[in-house]
């Protein structure tokens, strides 16, 4: 029997830690059939993004068409979509798809490299996010999308409300960069807030002492999509995804001179070499 | 501790069954860190290849440069490289790399779609295959590369010798399409021949009764690269790869109206959903 079908529409990270590479690894790890529509290709490693090539909109449309008309999808995740034209092309096609959609509104990379054309932010806000079952911004992305700047945990609900105004069913605000009140020092906990405007769930996990977190955002979003594809509801999928990602961060490893990747295979690492 | 680093340079299959998608899944399944340089993007599903976009040579060079200068590699696999210019660009850079290289000389897809420009075949023969630690042609690819046509098992050694003439250290001729002598009916066994010109190993496995073999060739080559990255010698890596791929074919599943994928997660399938 075929496993659930989960599609990512995102960019390619040559270093294998983020982008469609992180998504496909996550999907295999969680037991679903991973598929990928490539929107852009980056030359990227542990120290930054060295190059960047967008696919033409017709190539993105054709890949989506090939997957949707023959194989079908049980859940979809979008990541880096590069330009307004690509965001718009993807949104127009996904509007016709009856499956949960996780939108990771990727704006900048861990190294501060810009991964989204500024005009694309507006198109994402107006055309793609309204289609989302869950949108998963971190704090810089909340600011980019809504203008709301968050420093303390007490400000998370207002940030989530501002994102919900854009029209998604649920928002997961990832508070990985919060400070302690009132001292302003980095918080010892990573606090995420999930809400649909009615129900609110606060997810806390200890901040792990590692720099090797490359691919975390992609992995969270694709893990949520995978669990939605497996039939979990949104709160269940988000909690399961957080568990998976926390383990992957804890097992992250150094590769290259900079930020190494999370370990997508951590659950089987011990037994997987033979 | 970081796992071995294994790089694929190949095309993208939107359906997730072949290309870099199959490679990355195989690498995760076998416990290595998978990375990928995208040479071309296909719009593809279970019934064929609907579209095809090459990356410019500078994009392929930049991706390779990002990986090689920072992260490094313990093994490399090449797959679909699309054009003579890309084959030549990749060969020039891999000539400087001191790691095992597996060349899968992808010529045509399972549906008969041409995935390699005819001029690229000659460049692969003269520039890339001489660098290979192992080259892994199937019978149509042996014919395309050497002109030698094989129908029966007894003809495999001559085919392998013709490929070795091109300069790789080892050749694995994949006899998946052999006939029985003298009747001409399909053989009940898949017979592969591995040789370096001195040692010859014949690998037999029962022909499995499934059409869901999409991605088999990519998976064999990337599994060999993964096992070489893990430190096995060539015969050991090829045998271990065949075991992995046989299980993946046996667990292959239907998705779409045509040829479904092999199951890269077969070893953990039972326990991986929770």
Contacts between the chains, C-beta under 8 A, distances in Angstrom:
chain1	res1	chain2	res2	distance
A	1	B	253	6.8
A	2	B	253	4.1
A	2	B	254	6.1
A	2	B	255	5.2
A	2	B	260	7.1
A	3	B	253	7.2
A	3	B	265	7.9
A	5	B	255	6.5
A	12	B	12	7.4
A	12	B	36	6.9
A	12	B	38	5.1
A	14	B	35	6.3
A	14	B	36	6.6
A	14	B	37	5.6
A	14	B	38	7.7
A	14	B	63	4.1
A	14	B	64	7.9
A	14	B	66	5.3
A	14	B	67	5.4
A	15	B	35	5.7
A	15	B	66	6.7
A	15	B	67	6.2
A	15	B	70	7.7
A	15	B	71	5.8
A	16	B	24	7.1
A	16	B	33	6.2
A	16	B	34	5.2
A	16	B	35	3.7
A	16	B	36	6.3
A	21	B	24	5.8
A	21	B	34	7.0
A	21	B	35	7.4
A	21	B	36	6.2
A	24	B	16	7.1
A	24	B	21	5.8
A	24	B	24	5.3
A	24	B	25	6.4
A	25	B	24	6.4
A	25	B	25	7.7
A	25	B	28	4.9
A	25	B	34	7.2
A	28	B	25	4.9
A	28	B	28	5.5
A	28	B	29	6.9
A	28	B	264	6.0
A	28	B	265	5.3
A	29	B	28	6.9
A	29	B	272	7.1
A	30	B	272	6.9
A	30	B	273	7.6
A	31	B	265	6.4
A	31	B	268	7.9
A	31	B	269	6.9
A	31	B	272	4.0
A	31	B	273	4.4
A	33	B	16	6.2
A	33	B	253	7.8
A	33	B	255	6.4
A	33	B	261	7.2
A	34	B	16	5.2
A	34	B	21	7.0
A	34	B	25	7.2
A	35	B	14	6.3
A	35	B	15	5.7
A	35	B	16	3.7
A	35	B	21	7.4
A	36	B	12	6.9
A	36	B	14	6.5
A	36	B	16	6.3
A	36	B	21	6.2
A	37	B	14	5.6
A	38	B	12	5.1
A	38	B	14	7.6
A	38	B	38	6.7
A	38	B	41	4.9
A	41	B	38	4.9
A	41	B	41	7.8
A	41	B	55	6.1
A	41	B	59	6.2
A	41	B	63	7.0
A	42	B	63	7.8
A	43	B	59	7.1
A	43	B	62	3.7
A	43	B	63	4.5
A	43	B	65	6.8
A	43	B	66	4.2
A	44	B	66	5.7
A	45	B	66	4.4
A	45	B	67	6.3
A	45	B	69	7.5
A	45	B	70	3.8
A	45	B	71	5.5
A	46	B	70	5.6
A	46	B	71	6.4
A	47	B	70	5.9
A	50	B	62	6.0
A	50	B	65	7.2
A	50	B	66	5.0
A	51	B	58	7.9
A	51	B	59	6.6
A	51	B	62	3.9
A	51	B	63	7.3
A	51	B	66	7.4
A	53	B	55	6.3
A	53	B	56	7.2
A	53	B	59	4.7
A	55	B	41	6.1
A	55	B	53	6.3
A	56	B	53	7.2
A	58	B	51	8.0
A	59	B	41	6.2
A	59	B	43	7.1
A	59	B	51	6.6
A	59	B	53	4.7
A	62	B	43	3.7
A	62	B	50	6.0
A	62	B	51	3.9
A	63	B	14	4.1
A	63	B	41	7.0
A	63	B	42	7.8
A	63	B	43	4.5
A	63	B	51	7.4
A	64	B	14	7.9
A	65	B	43	6.8
A	65	B	50	7.1
A	66	B	14	5.3
A	66	B	15	6.7
A	66	B	43	4.3
A	66	B	44	5.7
A	66	B	45	4.4
A	66	B	50	5.0
A	66	B	51	7.4
A	67	B	14	5.4
A	67	B	15	6.2
A	67	B	45	6.3
A	69	B	45	7.5
A	70	B	15	7.7
A	70	B	45	3.8
A	70	B	46	5.6
A	70	B	47	5.9
A	70	B	256	4.0
A	70	B	257	6.0
A	70	B	258	7.4
A	71	B	15	5.8
A	71	B	45	5.5
A	71	B	46	6.3
A	71	B	255	5.0
A	71	B	256	4.4
A	72	B	256	7.8
A	230	B	273	6.5
A	253	B	1	6.8
A	253	B	2	4.0
A	253	B	3	7.2
A	253	B	33	7.7
A	254	B	2	6.0
A	255	B	2	5.2
A	255	B	5	6.5
A	255	B	33	6.4
A	255	B	71	5.0
A	256	B	70	4.0
A	256	B	71	4.4
A	256	B	72	7.7
A	257	B	70	6.0
A	258	B	70	7.4
A	260	B	2	7.1
A	261	B	33	7.1
A	264	B	28	6.0
A	265	B	3	7.9
A	265	B	28	5.2
A	265	B	31	6.4
A	267	B	272	7.9
A	268	B	31	7.9
A	268	B	268	5.6
A	269	B	3	8.0
A	269	B	31	6.8
A	272	B	29	7.0
A	272	B	30	6.9
A	272	B	31	4.1
A	272	B	267	7.8
A	272	B	268	7.9
A	273	B	30	7.4
A	273	B	31	4.3
A	273	B	230	6.5
